[in-house]
């Protein structure tokens, strides 16, 4: 019975959550600008700001094999996203950025194109610490949550570096449709029924 309960819980979890999809731009793989994903997919366009060094793979910044130095107030524009669903969507924008606290202190700015879109808070975690010549720094993974209202469409995202510049090795956007409330309720009821059956059977076995 326990095995059956676990199997049903897994199946209900899959049914109540739409499959996760996403787009990934790995700048270690390509110095193309614009950088279009295969099959006419979304495009990342880098606009270099003042003092930008452009694409590099020779700065010995940890294990990263390629990155864009955007310069001051440079940007990455993600276009052709076309993310939306009648049920609403939850999405996550992820950026891998070099941080050293002085020349590169983080502080990216984000903007979304489309109505019914809410940008949430940005959090970060350390990917790896590394030394580049006399500079000590680390690669950080910055994530920003986005919420799309039912029927809303996310057309594009703009990532802008601060006035001191930014170096970025990877950008991704992951998204999934919000599950139907009726599906969640049905799943909860099914688990309750199965749980009651398991409890009764265990009581009989103990008697």
N, C-alpha and C positions, 0 to 999 in steps of 0.2 A: 504493500500500500504506500509506503514511504517513497519507493521508487516511482510509482505512478503519480504521486503528488508532485514530486520534483519535475517529472516530465511535463505535466500539465502546466506547472508554473513557468517553465521555459517556453512552452508553446504560446502561452498567453502573453508573455513579455514580447515575443516576436510579433504577435498579432496586433498588439496595442501601440507599437512604435514603428513608424515608417523607417525603411532602410536608410542608413546614413550615406550621404553622397558628398562629393567635394571636388575642389580644384586645387592643384599644387603647382607652384612655380619654384623649382630648385635652381637657384642661380649658379650653383656649382657645376651644373650640367650644361649651361648655356649662357653666352654673353649677348645673345640676340636682343635687340631693342627696336621695335616691340617684340615681346616674347609671347607667341600665340601657342596655346595648347593644341594638340593634334585634332584633326577633323573639323577645323573651323571653330574650335572652342573659344572660351574667354581669353582675353589678352591682357598682359601686363606691359604698361608703357612707362619707362623711366624718364623723368624730366630732371636734368641735373641743375642744381643750384650753384650759387657762388662758391668757388673753391673746391668743387667736386673733382674727384679723381676717376670717376667712372667705374667700369668693371675691372676687378683685379683677382688674381689667384696666387699672388706671390708675396703676401704680407705676413705669412706664417701665423695666421690667427687661428690657433688650435687646429682641429681636424677639418675645418671648412675648406672646401676646394675652390670656391669662387663666391664673389660677393660684389654688391654695388655700393660704392661710396657716393651718396646723393648730394653731398655738399649742404650748404646752408639753405634751408627752405626748399630743398629738392623734393621730388614726390614720385610715388608709384601709383599709377592709375589702373585699376582693375575694371575692365569693361566687358560687356557682353555676358554678364553673369546670368541674367534671366531667372533668378531664384524666386519662387513663389508657389503657393498652394492655396486652394479654397479653404483649407482648415487652419491656415497660418503656418509659420515656419520658425524654428529656432536655429540660429546659425552661430558659428564661431570663427572669427578672424584671428589667425595666428601669424605672428611675425618673429623671425629669429634675427636679433639685432646685437651688434657688438656694443659692449658697455665697459667704460673704464672710469666713470664718475667725473671726469674732467673734460676731455675733448669730446667724448661720446657719452653723455649723461642720460640717454633715453629720451623721453618726452615727445614721442611721436604723436601726431594729431590725426584724427580719423573723421571722415565725412562719408555719408551714404546718400545715393541718389535714388529717389522713389518716395512715395507717400506711405504712411502707416508703418514706418520703420523706427524702432527705438534702439539706440546704442547704449549698451550697459557699461559697467565699470571694466577697467582693464586691470588684469593681474599679471604677475610674471613669476618665472622660476628660472634658476640657473641651469643651463645645459652643460657647460664645461668652463673651467677656468684655464686661461692660457696666457703666455707671455709673448709679446711681439717686440723684439729688440729691447729697448729700455722701458717699454710700456707694459704694464700688467693690466689685464682685463678679463672679461668673460663673455661668452655668448649667452644671451638671455632669450627665453621664450615668452613673448608677450601675447596674451589672449584677451580678446574683447568679445563679449556676447552681444548678439543682435536678436531682436524679436520682431517678426513681421506679422502684422495683423492679417486675419483671414482675407484672402484675395489680393493682398499687397504683393508687389514685385520689387525685388532688389536688382536694379539695373547695373550699378557700378559702385565701386568703393575707391576713395582717395586716401592714400597714406602720405602724410607730409612730414618731413624731418623738421626738427627745431632749428632755431637760429644758429646753433653750433654744429649742425650736420648730423648725419647718421649713416651707418654701414649695415647693410642687410643681406643675409645669405639665403633666406627662404621666406615665402609667403604662402599661406593656404587659407581656403574658405571651406568649412564643413557645414552641412546643413541637413535637417530632417523635418518632415511635416509634423505638426502637433497631432497627437493621437485623438481620435474621436472620443468624446466623453462617454458615449454609449458603449464603446468597446471596453473602456476602463471599468465601467460599472458591471458589464457582463462578466468580465474577467474576475472581478472581486467576488461576485455572487457565486461563480463556479468554484472558486477556491474555498469559499465558506461551506458550500454543500459537500465538497470532497473532504474538507477538514472534519466536518461533523461525522461523516461516514467512517473516517479513519479513527476518530475518537471512540465511536461506538464499538468498532471492531476490536480495538485495543482493550476496551473494558471487558468485552466478552472473553477475550483470550486470557485476561488476568483472573477472571472468576473461576 
